[in-house]
């Protein structure tokens, strides 16, 4: 996860740059432009960041969650909040470095030198007792061992290299990374240009060994034996007095000064214009003026010397000795906690294993306040299993299905995420919609009642269905990855479902597959950056379907303003009986959308989604529409991105053309070999030679003739001949 503060240079690949490789990586469509950055980059508060960190830790408990911050004034306070949000690693990124392919405004005005950011961050974390919880990294044009030693003394324990290793691999800084025309084959998808890449891993390894050797020499001179000993040792640094002495004051730029004479001499030797010389003169003037009054002492003061600023007298002595990460963040997702303190997913895993064995597992959360009634095997045969992996393997091989019943509260955050992670460990890519054999739908069904917490069903994998009778908080279905979520009001409720919000903000954010059905209104920013999920809701807030690149979104009610802003792929269908929903949609030129009536070829798709929505949620709106489908299907507003429509038409035409040129394109290898049309035949699958068929026919006919002559009685003989001739015909056919 990357939280970038300040200006960043975002790359927006044009449609002609999005080839099949890029489209596959981004789960989008070739030939359709993309909005950068990718999912999970839109963070608007420290609470949003804290929830994202929690989601990611649930998704992979063995990984560290890293947050990137731009080096700027005040970054230390932001880093303290990030550490309290339980990030494991913080990167302070300096403004230097890069290949120069970013926008000029970003190069000139984004961030500050890494030295200022890492020094402030380290001091702030130490003074607030947070330094021991996180590891600090910095980057920004690190090139030499001296840079590493300097960064370590200012507080970094990890160091990021990018530009220098690129040069070691052959980069010649052409500043064309965004144009797909890199002449040395590094930043390009063009096969011809990629063939020119001559770099090897050994080039980078040798370079980094040289950096390490120089750093060890500097550390030896300073009397430290390891990087952890050097971290935070600002007392080993001092301003470069010799450099400042060379430029003591601005008067050096008077016409009689040596520097002014040098500038004038350069002007006389080169065809530079007067304005260029003046610009250089003024730049040098301001640099020297800043050097004159520059005070580096606040940057290189050790954190322990700032003891007077700490209000917590009880813990300050321990805090001031913490210069590196010494303890792990407590995310509360460990499986070795007491049963009452474990998150609900750990209980789900145990309930599934027990259900496969024909047993029921009940549990309750002392902290999270959920009550699990147990689970049962609703299809397939029972088998005693020791682990979830064995249980899932058995369910997949026998077509079994498990159903678990539980209550939920808003303390149950990221429900289903740990379960999905465990499934991915067992079946790999089959836990996603992109695997060769994804797990069957509803193999694991969890029936929930209550008010679910944030990120209900985040990153939910294929084969898992969450059925919630109640409502859900923000981020429901975030990163949905093949699973199914259904949310509907309690059966005893008396309010009108389609007039009330049932799921919170930013639901289905960055989803890549699966389905979500909500009998009620979704709040703001619904389906943002969706690239493959199918959703049906009964109304949305503002900014729905923003930056959507794939999937389908059906809205059976009113939508908020700014609908489909930046939407470049997929399709949306809005129930619009009054004909006034189009004014709430964006009419931007890029990416352009087509608004109109439902296409006949999409009627079956929409009707199927409505039928499924009505079946799982009991939606009265869907029921009324389906009751008079022929009369109501014309009242839908279809939102169809123009580039996506063009790309779909081109893909269909290309497929038809390829099939016309090669009628055997869709045949299997065995089928092609049987008609002698496989350029790489399998030795074990070969068509039979003609002479073998003739010999087989002659042998069968001889056997039939011999048998008929040996038969007794003329009548029975004729009958036997007729019967055996028929048998011979069947034999020849085989």
C-alpha positions as CSV (number, residue, x, y, z in Angstrom):
1,X,0.0,0.0,0.0
2,X,1.3,3.4,-0.9
3,X,0.1,6.7,0.7
4,X,1.7,9.6,-1.2
5,X,1.5,13.0,0.4
6,X,2.1,16.0,-1.9
7,X,2.4,16.2,-5.6
8,X,3.0,12.9,-7.5
9,X,3.6,12.3,-11.2
10,X,0.7,10.0,-12.3
11,X,1.1,8.1,-15.5
12,X,-2.0,7.9,-17.7
13,X,-1.4,5.2,-20.3
14,X,-3.2,6.2,-23.6
15,X,-5.3,3.6,-25.3
16,X,-2.7,2.7,-27.9
17,X,-0.2,2.0,-25.1
18,X,-2.4,-0.5,-23.3
19,X,-1.4,-3.7,-25.0
20,X,-2.4,-7.3,-24.0
21,X,0.4,-7.5,-21.5
22,X,-0.5,-4.3,-19.6
23,X,-4.2,-5.1,-19.8
24,X,-3.6,-8.6,-18.3
25,X,-1.6,-7.1,-15.4
26,X,-4.2,-4.4,-14.7
27,X,-7.2,-6.7,-15.4
28,X,-8.5,-4.3,-18.1
29,X,-9.1,-4.2,-21.8
30,X,-6.4,-3.9,-24.5
31,X,-6.8,-0.6,-26.4
32,X,-8.6,1.2,-23.6
33,X,-6.8,4.0,-21.7
34,X,-6.1,3.6,-18.0
35,X,-6.3,6.0,-15.1
36,X,-3.3,5.9,-12.9
37,X,-2.6,5.1,-10.0
38,X,-4.1,1.6,-9.5
39,X,-6.5,0.6,-6.7
40,X,-6.0,1.4,-3.0
41,X,-4.2,4.7,-3.7
42,X,-7.2,7.0,-2.8
43,X,-6.7,7.7,0.9
44,X,-8.4,10.7,2.5
45,X,-7.8,10.4,6.2
46,X,-5.6,8.6,8.7
47,X,-8.7,6.4,9.6
48,X,-8.9,5.3,6.0
49,X,-5.3,4.4,6.1
50,X,-5.6,2.5,9.4
51,X,-8.4,0.4,7.9
52,X,-6.5,-0.3,4.7
53,X,-3.5,-1.4,6.8
54,X,-5.8,-3.8,8.8
55,X,-7.3,-5.2,5.5
56,X,-3.8,-5.8,4.1
57,X,-2.6,-7.5,7.3
58,X,-5.6,-9.8,7.2
59,X,-5.0,-10.6,3.6
60,X,-1.4,-11.6,4.3
61,X,-0.4,-11.9,8.0
62,X,3.1,-12.9,7.1
63,X,3.9,-9.7,5.2
64,X,4.9,-6.2,6.4
65,X,2.6,-3.4,5.4
66,X,4.6,-0.4,4.1
67,X,3.4,3.2,3.8
68,X,5.2,5.7,1.5
69,X,5.4,9.4,2.5
70,X,7.0,12.2,0.6
71,X,9.7,14.1,2.3
72,X,8.3,17.5,3.2
73,X,7.8,19.9,6.1
74,X,5.6,18.2,8.8
75,X,6.2,14.7,7.5
76,X,7.2,13.6,11.0
77,X,3.7,14.3,12.4
78,X,2.1,12.3,9.6
79,X,4.6,9.4,10.1
80,X,3.6,9.3,13.8
81,X,0.0,8.9,12.8
82,X,1.0,6.2,10.3
83,X,2.9,4.3,13.0
84,X,-0.2,4.5,15.3
85,X,-2.2,3.1,12.5
86,X,0.0,0.1,12.8
87,X,2.1,0.2,9.7
88,X,5.1,-2.1,9.9
89,X,7.4,0.0,7.6
90,X,7.5,3.6,6.6
91,X,9.3,4.9,3.5
92,X,10.4,8.6,3.4
93,X,10.9,9.4,-0.3
94,X,13.1,12.3,-1.3
95,X,12.5,14.6,-4.3
96,X,15.7,13.7,-6.1
97,X,16.3,10.7,-8.4
98,X,14.2,9.3,-11.2
99,X,14.7,9.1,-14.9
100,X,13.4,12.5,-15.7
101,X,10.3,11.1,-17.5
102,X,7.8,12.8,-15.0
103,X,6.1,16.1,-15.6
104,X,8.4,19.0,-15.2
105,X,6.2,20.5,-12.4
106,X,6.5,17.3,-10.5
107,X,10.3,17.1,-10.9
108,X,10.8,20.7,-9.7
109,X,8.2,21.1,-7.0
110,X,7.4,17.7,-5.5
111,X,8.9,17.1,-2.0
112,X,12.2,18.0,-0.4
113,X,15.6,16.3,0.0
114,X,15.4,13.0,1.8
115,X,17.8,14.2,4.5
116,X,15.2,16.7,5.8
117,X,12.3,14.2,5.8
118,X,14.2,11.3,7.4
119,X,15.7,13.4,10.1
120,X,12.3,14.9,11.1
121,X,10.6,11.6,11.0
122,X,13.2,9.8,13.1
123,X,13.2,12.6,15.7
124,X,9.4,12.7,15.9
125,X,9.0,8.9,16.3
126,X,11.7,8.7,19.0
127,X,10.2,11.5,21.0
128,X,6.8,9.9,20.9
129,X,7.9,6.3,21.7
130,X,7.0,5.0,18.3
131,X,10.4,4.4,16.7
132,X,10.7,0.8,18.0
133,X,7.4,-0.3,16.2
134,X,8.4,0.6,12.7
135,X,11.3,0.3,10.3
136,X,12.4,3.4,8.5
137,X,13.5,3.5,4.9
138,X,14.5,6.3,2.6
139,X,15.2,6.9,-1.0
140,X,15.8,9.8,-3.4
141,X,18.9,9.6,-5.5
142,X,21.0,7.4,-3.2
143,X,24.1,6.5,-5.2
144,X,27.2,5.9,-3.0
145,X,28.2,4.4,0.2
146,X,28.5,7.9,1.7
147,X,24.8,8.5,0.9
148,X,23.9,5.2,2.8
149,X,26.0,6.2,5.8
150,X,24.5,9.7,5.9
151,X,20.9,8.3,5.6
152,X,21.6,5.8,8.4
153,X,23.0,8.5,10.7
154,X,19.9,10.6,10.2
155,X,17.6,7.7,11.2
156,X,17.1,5.3,8.2
157,X,17.7,1.5,8.6
158,X,16.7,0.6,5.0
159,X,17.7,2.2,1.8
160,X,16.1,2.4,-1.6
161,X,18.1,2.4,-4.9
162,X,16.5,2.8,-8.3
163,X,18.1,5.2,-10.7
164,X,21.7,4.0,-10.1
165,X,20.8,0.3,-10.6
166,X,18.9,1.2,-13.7
167,X,22.0,2.9,-15.1
168,X,24.0,-0.2,-14.1
169,X,21.6,-2.3,-16.2
170,X,22.1,0.0,-19.2
171,X,19.7,2.9,-18.8
172,X,21.0,6.0,-20.7
173,X,18.4,8.4,-19.3
174,X,16.6,9.2,-22.5
175,X,13.5,10.3,-20.5
176,X,11.1,8.3,-22.6
177,X,9.9,5.8,-20.0
178,X,6.3,6.9,-20.6
179,X,6.4,6.7,-24.4
180,X,7.1,2.9,-24.8
181,X,10.2,3.8,-26.9
182,X,13.1,3.0,-24.6
183,X,16.0,2.4,-26.9
184,X,17.8,0.0,-24.5
185,X,14.7,-2.2,-23.8
186,X,14.1,-1.4,-20.1
187,X,10.9,0.7,-20.0
188,X,9.0,-0.8,-23.0
189,X,6.7,-3.6,-24.0
190,X,7.8,-3.5,-27.6
191,X,9.4,-7.0,-28.3
192,X,11.9,-5.5,-30.8
193,X,13.1,-2.9,-28.2
194,X,13.1,-5.4,-25.4
195,X,15.4,-7.6,-27.4
196,X,18.0,-4.9,-27.0
197,X,18.2,-5.2,-23.3
198,X,21.7,-6.2,-22.3
199,X,21.6,-5.9,-18.5
200,X,22.2,-8.7,-16.1
201,X,21.6,-9.2,-12.4
202,X,25.3,-9.4,-11.9
203,X,25.7,-5.7,-13.0
204,X,23.4,-4.6,-10.2
205,X,25.0,-7.0,-7.7
206,X,28.5,-5.7,-8.4
207,X,27.3,-2.1,-8.1
208,X,25.7,-2.7,-4.7
209,X,28.8,-4.6,-3.5
210,X,30.8,-1.5,-4.3
211,X,28.3,0.7,-2.5
212,X,28.5,-1.6,0.5
213,X,32.3,-1.6,0.5
214,X,32.5,2.2,0.5
215,X,29.9,2.3,3.3
216,X,31.9,-0.2,5.4
217,X,35.1,2.0,5.0
218,X,33.2,5.0,6.2
219,X,31.7,3.1,9.2
220,X,35.2,1.9,10.1
221,X,36.5,5.5,10.2
222,X,33.5,6.4,12.4
223,X,34.1,3.4,14.7
224,X,30.8,1.6,14.2
225,X,30.5,-2.1,13.3
226,X,27.0,-2.4,11.8
227,X,24.2,-0.4,10.3
228,X,22.0,-0.7,13.5
229,X,24.8,0.9,15.5
230,X,24.9,3.8,13.0
231,X,21.2,4.5,12.8
232,X,20.3,7.8,14.5
233,X,23.9,8.7,15.3
234,X,23.5,12.4,14.2
235,X,26.3,13.3,16.6
236,X,28.7,11.9,14.0
237,X,27.6,14.5,11.5
238,X,28.6,18.1,11.1
239,X,28.1,20.9,8.5
240,X,30.6,21.1,5.7
241,X,32.2,24.4,6.9
242,X,34.7,24.4,4.0
243,X,31.9,24.5,1.4
244,X,30.1,27.3,3.2
245,X,33.4,29.3,3.6
246,X,33.8,29.3,-0.2
247,X,30.4,31.0,-0.5
248,X,30.1,33.3,2.5
249,X,27.7,35.9,1.2
250,X,25.8,37.1,-1.8
251,X,28.2,40.0,-2.6
252,X,30.2,37.4,-4.5
253,X,27.9,38.1,-7.4
254,X,28.9,41.8,-7.7
255,X,30.2,42.6,-11.2
256,X,33.8,42.6,-9.9
257,X,33.4,39.2,-8.1
258,X,35.2,36.1,-9.5
259,X,31.9,34.3,-10.0
260,X,30.4,37.2,-12.0
261,X,33.6,37.2,-14.2
262,X,33.2,33.5,-14.7
263,X,29.6,33.9,-15.8
264,X,30.5,36.7,-18.2
265,X,33.3,34.6,-19.7
266,X,30.9,31.7,-20.3
267,X,28.6,34.1,-22.1
268,X,31.4,35.4,-24.3
269,X,32.4,31.8,-25.2
270,X,28.9,30.5,-26.0
271,X,26.0,31.7,-28.1
272,X,23.8,32.0,-24.9
273,X,21.4,34.9,-24.9
274,X,21.4,37.6,-22.3
275,X,18.2,36.2,-20.6
276,X,19.8,32.8,-20.2
277,X,22.9,34.3,-18.6
278,X,20.7,36.4,-16.3
279,X,18.8,33.4,-15.3
280,X,21.9,31.5,-14.3
281,X,23.2,34.6,-12.5
282,X,20.0,34.9,-10.4
283,X,19.9,31.1,-9.7
284,X,23.4,31.2,-8.4
285,X,22.6,34.3,-6.3
286,X,19.7,32.7,-4.5
287,X,21.6,29.5,-3.9
288,X,24.5,31.4,-2.3
289,X,22.1,33.7,-0.4
290,X,20.4,30.5,1.1
291,X,23.8,29.0,2.0
292,X,24.7,32.2,3.9
293,X,21.8,31.8,6.3
294,X,21.4,28.0,6.3
295,X,21.4,26.4,9.8
296,X,21.8,22.7,9.7
297,X,21.9,22.1,13.4
298,X,18.2,21.3,13.8
299,X,18.7,18.5,11.2
300,X,21.7,16.8,12.8
301,X,20.7,17.2,16.5
302,X,20.3,13.7,18.1
303,X,16.8,13.0,19.3
304,X,18.0,12.3,22.8
305,X,19.1,16.0,23.1
306,X,15.4,17.0,22.6
307,X,14.3,15.4,25.9
308,X,12.9,18.6,27.2
309,X,10.1,18.5,24.5
310,X,8.7,15.2,25.8
311,X,5.8,15.5,28.2
312,X,5.8,11.8,29.2
313,X,8.4,11.8,32.0
314,X,7.6,8.1,32.9
315,X,8.7,6.5,29.6
316,X,11.0,9.1,28.1
317,X,14.2,7.4,29.2
318,X,13.3,4.2,27.4
319,X,12.0,6.0,24.3
320,X,15.3,8.0,23.8
321,X,17.3,4.8,23.5
322,X,15.1,3.4,20.6
323,X,16.8,4.1,17.3
324,X,15.7,1.0,15.3
325,X,12.7,-1.3,15.1
326,X,12.7,-3.8,18.0
327,X,9.1,-5.0,18.3
328,X,6.3,-6.0,16.0
329,X,3.1,-4.1,15.7
330,X,0.1,-5.8,17.5
331,X,-2.4,-6.2,14.7
332,X,-4.6,-8.6,16.7
333,X,-4.9,-11.2,13.9
334,X,-2.7,-13.9,15.3
335,X,-4.2,-17.4,15.5
336,X,-2.4,-18.2,18.8
337,X,-4.6,-15.8,20.9
338,X,-7.2,-17.1,23.3
339,X,-10.4,-18.1,21.5
340,X,-12.3,-15.2,23.0
341,X,-9.8,-12.7,21.5
342,X,-9.5,-14.3,18.1
343,X,-11.0,-12.6,15.1
344,X,-14.1,-14.2,13.6
345,X,-12.2,-15.7,10.6
346,X,-10.3,-18.0,12.8
347,X,-13.6,-19.4,14.1
348,X,-14.8,-19.7,10.6
349,X,-11.8,-21.8,9.6
350,X,-12.4,-24.2,12.6
351,X,-16.2,-24.4,11.8
352,X,-15.5,-25.4,8.2
353,X,-13.1,-28.2,9.2
354,X,-15.6,-29.5,11.8
355,X,-18.5,-29.3,9.3
356,X,-16.6,-31.4,6.8
357,X,-16.2,-34.0,9.5
358,X,-19.9,-33.9,10.2
359,X,-19.5,-32.0,13.5
360,X,-20.6,-28.5,14.6
361,X,-18.3,-25.8,16.0
362,X,-19.7,-23.0,18.2
363,X,-17.7,-20.0,19.3
364,X,-18.1,-16.5,20.7
365,X,-15.9,-13.5,20.7
366,X,-15.3,-11.8,24.1
367,X,-13.9,-8.7,22.4
368,X,-15.5,-8.8,18.9
369,X,-18.9,-9.9,20.4
370,X,-19.9,-12.3,17.6
371,X,-21.7,-15.6,18.3
372,X,-21.1,-18.5,16.0
373,X,-24.0,-21.0,16.1
374,X,-22.1,-23.7,14.1
375,X,-21.7,-25.2,10.7
376,X,-23.0,-28.1,8.7
377,X,-22.2,-30.0,5.5
378,X,-25.1,-29.5,3.1
379,X,-23.7,-31.5,0.2
380,X,-21.0,-34.2,-0.3
381,X,-19.6,-36.9,2.0
382,X,-18.1,-36.3,5.4
383,X,-14.4,-36.9,6.2
384,X,-12.3,-36.2,9.2
385,X,-9.7,-33.5,8.4
386,X,-6.9,-32.0,10.4
387,X,-6.5,-28.8,8.5
388,X,-8.4,-26.4,6.3
389,X,-6.3,-27.6,3.3
390,X,-7.5,-31.1,3.7
391,X,-11.1,-30.0,4.1
392,X,-11.0,-27.8,1.0
393,X,-9.4,-30.6,-1.1
394,X,-12.1,-33.0,0.0
395,X,-14.9,-30.5,-0.8
396,X,-13.5,-29.8,-4.3
397,X,-13.1,-33.5,-5.1
398,X,-16.6,-34.5,-3.9
399,X,-18.6,-31.4,-4.9
400,X,-19.3,-30.8,-1.2
401,X,-20.7,-27.6,0.3
402,X,-20.5,-26.1,3.8
403,X,-22.8,-23.6,5.5
404,X,-21.9,-21.7,8.7
405,X,-24.3,-19.5,10.7
406,X,-23.1,-16.6,12.9
407,X,-24.0,-13.2,14.2
408,X,-21.8,-10.2,13.4
409,X,-21.1,-6.8,15.0
410,X,-19.3,-3.7,13.7
411,X,-16.3,-4.9,15.6
412,X,-15.9,-7.7,13.1
413,X,-13.7,-5.9,10.6
414,X,-12.4,-7.5,7.4
415,X,-14.6,-10.5,7.8
416,X,-13.7,-13.2,5.2
417,X,-10.3,-11.8,4.4
418,X,-8.2,-14.3,6.5
419,X,-10.4,-17.1,5.2
420,X,-9.7,-16.1,1.7
421,X,-6.0,-15.9,2.4
422,X,-6.0,-19.4,3.8
423,X,-7.8,-20.6,0.7
424,X,-5.2,-19.0,-1.6
425,X,-2.5,-20.8,0.3
426,X,-4.3,-24.1,-0.4
427,X,-5.5,-23.8,-4.0
428,X,-3.4,-20.9,-5.3
429,X,-4.8,-19.0,-8.2
430,X,-8.0,-21.1,-8.2
431,X,-9.0,-18.9,-5.2
432,X,-9.4,-16.1,-7.8
433,X,-11.6,-15.8,-11.0
434,X,-8.4,-16.1,-13.1
435,X,-7.3,-19.6,-12.1
436,X,-7.5,-22.6,-14.4
437,X,-10.2,-24.2,-12.2
438,X,-11.7,-21.7,-9.7
439,X,-13.5,-23.1,-6.7
440,X,-17.2,-23.7,-7.3
441,X,-19.5,-21.0,-6.3
442,X,-21.0,-21.2,-2.7
443,X,-18.7,-24.0,-1.7
444,X,-18.5,-22.1,1.6
445,X,-21.6,-20.1,2.6
446,X,-21.6,-18.0,5.7
447,X,-25.1,-16.8,6.8
448,X,-24.7,-13.7,9.0
449,X,-27.1,-11.5,10.9
450,X,-26.4,-8.1,12.4
451,X,-24.4,-5.0,11.5
452,X,-21.1,-5.9,9.9
453,X,-18.0,-3.8,10.4
454,X,-15.8,-2.1,7.9
455,X,-14.4,-4.1,4.9
456,X,-17.0,-6.9,5.2
457,X,-15.9,-9.4,2.5
458,X,-12.7,-7.5,1.6
459,X,-10.7,-9.5,-1.0
460,X,-13.2,-12.3,-0.8
461,X,-12.1,-15.3,-2.9
462,X,-13.9,-17.5,-5.3
463,X,-16.1,-20.2,-3.8
464,X,-17.1,-18.1,-0.7
465,X,-20.5,-16.5,-0.2
466,X,-21.3,-14.1,2.6
467,X,-25.1,-13.7,3.1
468,X,-25.8,-10.8,5.5
469,X,-29.2,-10.1,6.9
470,X,-28.7,-6.6,8.3
471,X,-26.4,-3.9,7.0
472,X,-22.7,-3.2,6.4
473,X,-20.3,-0.4,7.1
474,X,-17.8,1.2,4.7
475,X,-15.6,-0.7,2.2
476,X,-18.0,-3.7,1.9
477,X,-16.5,-5.9,-0.9
478,X,-13.3,-4.0,-1.2
479,X,-11.0,-5.8,-3.6
480,X,-13.7,-8.5,-4.2
481,X,-11.9,-11.4,-5.9
482,X,-14.4,-13.9,-7.1
483,X,-16.6,-14.2,-4.0
484,X,-20.3,-13.4,-3.6
485,X,-21.9,-11.0,-1.1
486,X,-25.6,-10.5,-0.5
487,X,-26.9,-7.8,1.9
488,X,-30.6,-7.3,2.7
489,X,-32.6,-5.9,5.6
490,X,-33.9,-8.1,8.4
491,X,-37.1,-9.9,7.5
492,X,-38.9,-8.3,10.4
493,X,-38.0,-4.7,9.3
494,X,-40.8,-2.4,8.4
495,X,-39.0,0.3,6.4
496,X,-38.9,0.5,2.6
497,X,-35.6,-1.1,1.6
498,X,-35.0,0.8,-1.6
499,X,-35.4,4.1,0.3
500,X,-32.7,3.4,2.8
501,X,-28.9,3.0,2.8
502,X,-27.8,-0.5,3.5
503,X,-24.0,-0.5,2.7
504,X,-21.6,2.3,3.5
505,X,-19.1,4.4,1.5
506,X,-16.4,3.1,-0.9
507,X,-18.0,-0.4,-1.3
508,X,-16.6,-2.7,-4.1
509,X,-13.5,-0.5,-4.4
510,X,-10.9,-2.0,-6.7
511,X,-12.9,-5.3,-7.1
512,X,-11.5,-7.7,-9.7
513,X,-14.3,-10.3,-9.8
514,X,-17.3,-11.8,-8.1
515,X,-20.8,-10.5,-7.4
516,X,-22.5,-8.1,-4.9
517,X,-26.2,-7.8,-4.4
518,X,-27.6,-5.2,-2.0
519,X,-31.3,-4.6,-1.4
520,X,-31.0,-0.9,-0.6
521,X,-28.9,2.1,-1.4
522,X,-25.1,2.1,-1.5
523,X,-23.5,5.3,-0.1
524,X,-20.9,7.4,-1.9
525,X,-18.1,6.2,-4.2
526,X,-19.7,2.9,-5.0
527,X,-17.9,0.6,-7.5
528,X,-14.9,2.9,-7.8
529,X,-12.1,1.3,-9.8
530,X,-14.1,-1.8,-10.3
531,X,-12.4,-3.9,-13.0
532,X,-14.4,-7.2,-13.1
533,X,-17.1,-7.5,-10.4
534,X,-20.9,-7.5,-11.1
535,X,-23.1,-5.5,-8.8
536,X,-26.8,-4.8,-8.3
537,X,-27.9,-2.1,-5.8
538,X,-31.1,-0.1,-5.5
539,X,-29.5,3.4,-5.5
540,X,-26.1,5.1,-5.1
541,X,-24.6,8.2,-3.6
542,X,-22.3,10.6,-5.4
543,X,-19.3,9.5,-7.6
544,X,-20.5,6.0,-8.3
545,X,-18.6,3.9,-10.9
546,X,-15.7,6.4,-10.9
547,X,-12.6,5.2,-12.8
548,X,-14.4,1.8,-13.5
549,X,-12.5,-0.3,-16.0
550,X,-14.6,-3.5,-16.2
551,X,-17.5,-5.5,-14.8
552,X,-21.1,-4.5,-14.6
553,X,-23.1,-2.2,-12.3
554,X,-26.9,-2.3,-12.1
555,X,-28.6,0.5,-10.2
556,X,-32.3,0.0,-9.6
557,X,-32.9,3.5,-8.2
558,X,-31.6,7.1,-8.2
559,X,-27.9,7.9,-8.5
560,X,-25.9,10.8,-7.1
561,X,-24.0,13.4,-9.0
562,X,-20.8,12.7,-11.0
563,X,-21.8,9.2,-12.0
564,X,-19.3,7.3,-14.1
565,X,-16.5,10.0,-14.0
566,X,-13.4,8.6,-15.5
567,X,-15.2,5.3,-16.3
568,X,-13.4,3.7,-19.2
569,X,-14.6,0.1,-19.2
570,X,-17.4,-2.2,-18.3
571,X,-21.1,-1.2,-18.5
572,X,-23.7,0.3,-16.1
573,X,-27.5,0.0,-16.3
574,X,-29.6,2.6,-14.4
575,X,-33.3,2.1,-13.8
576,X,-34.7,5.4,-15.2
577,X,-38.5,5.3,-15.5
578,X,-38.7,9.2,-15.4
579,X,-35.9,9.6,-18.0
580,X,-33.9,12.1,-15.9
581,X,-30.9,10.1,-14.7
582,X,-28.6,11.1,-17.6
583,X,-28.2,14.6,-16.2
584,X,-26.5,13.2,-13.1
585,X,-23.9,11.4,-15.2
586,X,-20.7,13.1,-16.4
587,X,-20.3,14.1,-20.0
588,X,-16.5,14.4,-20.2
589,X,-14.7,14.1,-23.5
590,X,-12.1,11.7,-22.1
591,X,-13.0,9.0,-21.5
592,X,-16.3,9.5,-23.4
593,X,-19.4,7.6,-22.6
594,X,-22.5,6.6,-24.7
595,X,-25.8,7.1,-22.9
596,X,-28.9,5.5,-24.4
597,X,-31.4,2.6,-24.4
598,X,-30.5,-0.9,-23.5
599,X,-29.0,-2.8,-26.5
600,X,-31.0,-6.0,-27.5
601,X,-27.8,-8.1,-27.1
602,X,-27.5,-7.1,-23.5
603,X,-31.1,-7.8,-22.4
604,X,-30.4,-11.4,-21.4
605,X,-27.4,-10.3,-19.3
606,X,-29.4,-7.6,-17.4
607,X,-32.4,-9.9,-16.9
608,X,-30.2,-12.6,-15.5
609,X,-28.6,-10.2,-13.0
610,X,-32.1,-9.0,-11.9
611,X,-33.3,-12.5,-11.4
612,X,-30.3,-13.5,-9.3
613,X,-30.7,-10.3,-7.3
614,X,-34.3,-11.0,-6.6
615,X,-33.6,-14.6,-5.6
616,X,-30.9,-13.9,-3.1
617,X,-32.2,-10.6,-1.5
618,X,-36.0,-10.8,-2.1
619,X,-35.9,-7.4,-3.8
620,X,-39.4,-6.0,-4.5
621,X,-38.0,-3.5,-7.0
622,X,-36.5,-6.3,-9.1
623,X,-39.7,-8.3,-8.8
624,X,-41.8,-5.4,-10.1
625,X,-39.4,-4.9,-13.1
626,X,-39.3,-8.6,-14.0
627,X,-43.1,-8.9,-13.7
628,X,-43.4,-6.7,-16.9
629,X,-40.0,-7.2,-18.4
630,X,-41.0,-6.4,-22.0
631,X,-42.5,-3.1,-20.9
632,X,-39.8,-2.1,-18.5
633,X,-36.6,-3.1,-20.3
634,X,-36.8,0.1,-22.4
635,X,-36.7,2.2,-19.2
636,X,-33.1,1.4,-18.4
637,X,-30.3,4.0,-19.2
638,X,-27.3,2.2,-20.5
639,X,-23.8,3.7,-19.8
640,X,-21.3,2.4,-22.3
641,X,-17.7,3.9,-22.5
642,X,-16.9,4.6,-26.2
643,X,-13.4,3.2,-26.2
644,X,-14.5,0.1,-24.4
645,X,-17.3,-0.4,-27.0
646,X,-14.8,0.1,-29.8
647,X,-12.3,-2.4,-28.2
648,X,-15.0,-5.0,-27.8
649,X,-16.0,-4.7,-31.4
650,X,-12.4,-4.9,-32.6
651,X,-11.8,-8.0,-30.4
652,X,-14.9,-9.7,-31.8
653,X,-13.9,-8.8,-35.4
654,X,-10.3,-10.1,-34.8
655,X,-11.6,-13.3,-33.4
656,X,-14.0,-13.9,-36.3
657,X,-11.3,-13.1,-38.8
658,X,-8.8,-15.5,-37.2
659,X,-11.5,-18.2,-37.1
660,X,-12.3,-17.6,-40.8
661,X,-8.6,-17.9,-41.7
662,X,-8.1,-21.0,-39.6
663,X,-11.4,-23.0,-39.2
664,X,-9.5,-25.5,-36.9
665,X,-8.6,-22.7,-34.5
666,X,-11.0,-23.9,-31.8
667,X,-10.3,-27.6,-32.2
668,X,-8.3,-29.5,-29.6
669,X,-4.8,-31.0,-30.3
670,X,-6.2,-34.5,-30.6
671,X,-9.0,-33.3,-33.0
672,X,-6.4,-31.6,-35.2
673,X,-4.1,-34.6,-35.3
674,X,-7.0,-36.8,-36.3
675,X,-7.4,-34.7,-39.4
676,X,-3.7,-34.3,-40.0
677,X,-3.8,-30.6,-39.2
678,X,-1.4,-30.3,-36.2
679,X,2.0,-28.8,-37.0
680,X,3.4,-30.3,-33.8
681,X,1.7,-33.8,-33.6
682,X,1.7,-35.9,-30.5
683,X,3.5,-39.2,-31.1
684,X,0.9,-41.0,-29.0
685,X,-2.1,-39.6,-31.0
686,X,-1.9,-40.4,-34.7
687,X,-4.4,-41.0,-37.4
688,X,-4.5,-44.6,-38.6
689,X,-2.8,-45.3,-42.0
690,X,-5.2,-46.3,-44.9
691,X,-3.6,-49.7,-45.4
692,X,-4.2,-50.7,-41.8
693,X,-7.9,-49.9,-42.2
694,X,-8.0,-52.1,-45.3
695,X,-6.3,-55.0,-43.5
696,X,-8.7,-54.6,-40.6
697,X,-11.7,-54.8,-43.0
698,X,-10.4,-57.9,-44.8
699,X,-9.7,-59.7,-41.6
700,X,-13.2,-59.0,-40.2
701,X,-14.8,-60.1,-43.5
702,X,-12.8,-63.3,-43.6
703,X,-13.9,-64.1,-40.0
704,X,-17.6,-63.5,-40.9
705,X,-17.4,-65.7,-44.0
706,X,-15.7,-68.5,-42.1
707,X,-18.2,-68.4,-39.4
708,X,-21.1,-68.5,-41.9
709,X,-19.7,-71.6,-43.6
710,X,-19.4,-73.4,-40.4
711,X,-23.0,-72.7,-39.3
712,X,-25.4,-75.6,-39.5
713,X,-28.8,-75.4,-41.5
714,X,-29.4,-73.3,-44.4
715,X,-32.1,-71.1,-42.8
716,X,-30.1,-70.5,-39.7
717,X,-27.0,-70.0,-41.8
718,X,-28.6,-67.2,-43.8
719,X,-29.8,-65.6,-40.6
720,X,-26.4,-65.9,-39.1
721,X,-24.7,-64.4,-42.2
722,X,-27.1,-61.5,-42.1
723,X,-26.6,-60.9,-38.4
724,X,-22.8,-61.2,-38.6
725,X,-22.7,-58.9,-41.6
726,X,-24.3,-56.3,-39.5
727,X,-21.8,-56.9,-36.8
728,X,-19.0,-56.6,-39.3
729,X,-20.4,-53.2,-40.4
730,X,-20.4,-52.1,-36.8
731,X,-16.9,-53.3,-36.4
732,X,-15.7,-51.4,-39.5
733,X,-17.4,-48.3,-38.2
734,X,-15.6,-48.6,-34.9
